[in-house]
């Protein structure tokens, strides 16, 4: 999971029923190639500015702390927090590149990887009673960069302290929940100052990691969409009814769906 620095089309707020929302989720999921380890299907909590259509990842500290306690009780999680540093810069073609630096405590060495992230599809689900509480679903692919530029001008730096929790079924990791404390600035010096003097941004993400395709081989795209929407509803609260923001909305009229929610394992 990574911060997205790409330029995105501002979405249009459209109200629609749950069935249409699931169809849009299916379209987003269909972009995800389960046979490509560089593909990601994830959703993150945040806030939506309905005036500009801009989504900002992050939750209140109280929500973050409660989520950490809940996940520690029911999921398999990392014992310690790990820290990574992401450097963003432009290549010669004007595309945003990312270099990630992370310390491997098991092997006692620094690891580094370089990628260009491409968003394939995205949509936002928000609460009916408060559209500021939202969740963005994204299908993307991280293109590895084998030969990064020898020199560049860094325009954005992000420090992330993270802890991961895993939903393991029949010995396979299916869903990964990532809790992160992040600081960001235009340079390493500036972000280090923030890290020591300001409160972090608290972020919560969930990614379908689907070890050995154990989940997707036994679930249809519709079932995966239902699972994601159910998780979003639980994380945002049961009041939402499928109101969404999409990049290229299909014309539709809102129809309230009052069907009872299915709480089976998804």
Secondary structure, 3 states (H helix, E strand, C coil): CCCCCCCCCCCEEECCCHHHHHHHHHHHHHCCCCCCCCEEEEEEEEEEECCCCEEEECECHHHHHHHHHHHHHHCEECCCCEEEEEEEEECCCCCEEEEEEEEECCCCEEEEEEEEEEEEEEEEEECCCCCCEEEEEEEEEEEECCCCCCCCCEEEEEEEEEEEEEEEECCEEEEEEEEEEEEEECCHHHHHHHHHHCCCEEEEEEEECCHHHCCCCCCCHHHHHHHHHHHHHHHHCCCCCCCEEECCCCCCCCCCCCCCCCCCCC
